[in-house]
């Protein structure tokens, strides 16, 4: 069956289901907003418990990362992400999910060559570029501002 690009595009558009873009955007907005609201609530709670704003911010990040990793392990996060899309992937919870998912997928290959190796497929580049950027920033700051 020979088709031109134009004919193929017409064929695909006839067969494809319309994307519920407005529903998807609403879900992403609501879920992302709820995650951010939860983060703000945790920040207020940790500050109320006596932590400084910086320490409370660190505690919030750790709590959200732990919760996302736990929910990923239990299979709940992926179900939520199917509906909410970018609403779960953009906040810090998306990074935790991206770290845990490959590790779980390859756990049958063993702790070191499966889970351990796949855990760093995402974390490795983040760590390398993060550390490299911080070193470069430090050198530039030293050169231009004297420390």
Secondary structure, DSSP 8 states (H G I E B T S, - for coil): ----HHHHHHHHHHHS----HHHHHHHHHHHHHHHHHHHHHHHHHHHHTT--HHHHHHHHHHHHHHHHHHHHHTTHHHHHHHHHTHHHHSSHHHHHHHHHHHHHHTGGG-IIIIIIHHHHHHHHHHHHHHHHHHHHHHHHHHHHH--
